[in-house]
């Protein structure tokens, strides 16, 4: 179930299902709002988005109510998280998934919002979007690249060919192969919070898009290794068709040699695996649909990554 695309003049509702809007720096917020205004969108805010408790968030009741209000409002065409955080999984049992299913619209964000995107897709079939949240629109590094893919994913229906940014330079083939299927993924450690719950998407025949941020310091490669292993031990993961890794901050120390060592023995031969793609906790970034479809071909001649349904 793909929601209607955005058009100029549409209303975008800003919500805070994880961290509070008050966490967003003033200069970043101003640049983000200027971008949305320049592109013809109307921005409104959820009732409780500036509420903040000792965990830099707000109550479960406030966050769930804001999500419901946004999906129930017929004037709202897209629901955008203001920022990530650490606790969006708290609200998952309190969401009215029937309401969301009956009022399909764009839901986007990344990082901690991974849990919400994948849970909504798993419970409703609605395609959601791993895409910049409000704060991310205010960062300047190759912002034209970020905005290009955001527009292509949320405002157009044409297939999207993913090519490297200037910052990335190129993407790396870790294993050759071709595949086609639905996308599941986002932030790895957040996605793994859904294991064993009603909100974990089915991994059978999926193509995983995986990234992570460094909250472990020098232990990041070890943590990423075991988190990936855990995900690939979920029932259904044995039929995963391909894996697309994002780009990682330099502090993660996830070099090509390290990621090859991590993948070795975990992923069957013949399943395409690529590394260094433009999404994650780095800029610039592409947008991609959780539940949408992608075609991937990776071999000695290069990488053809094409999002076909979004």
PyMOL commands that set and color helices and strands:
alter all, ss='L'
color gray80, all
select helices_A, chain A and resi 21-23+26-38+60-72+88-94+97-102+111-124+135-138+143-154+188-194+217-232+237-239+250-252+256-263
alter helices_A, ss='H'
color red, helices_A
select strands_A, chain A and resi 11-15+42-45+76-81+106-109+128-130+160-162+172-175+177-187+207-211+242-246+272-277+288-290+293-299+302-309
alter strands_A, ss='S'
color yellow, strands_A
deselect
rebuild
show_as cartoon
